[in-house]
Amino acid sequence: MTFSISMVLDSIQASVTDVLV
């Protein structure tokens, strides 16, 4: 479960970075 949460957070962070950049 921890791995799933980590992947989700990573995905969200990548999306946010994409929007900011």
N, C-alpha and C positions, 0 to 999 in steps of 0.2 A: 504494500500500500504506500509505503514511504516513497518508493521509486516513482509511482504514478503521480503522487503530489509534486515531487521534484520536477518531473517532466512537464506537468501542467504549468507550474510556476515559471519554468524556463520558457515555455511557449508564450505565456502572457508577457514576460519581460521582453522577449524578442519582438512581439507585436508592438508593445509600447515604444521600444527603441525605433522600430520601423516608422511609426507615426511621427515621433520626434524628429527623426532624421528625414 
